[in-house]
Amino acid sequence: MSVKVVQLGALLLKVWNTVRVILVREKPD
C-alpha cells in the first residue's frame, strides 16, 4: 500500500470527522 494512499485516507478521515462534528452541532439529533 502506498504511503500517499495512507496519508490521503487519514486526511479524508480527519476532514469527515470535522464535518460530522459541525453538522451535529448545527442540528442535534
Buried (B, 14 or more C-beta within 10 A) or exposed (E): EEEEEEEEEEEEEEEEEEEEEEEEEEEEE
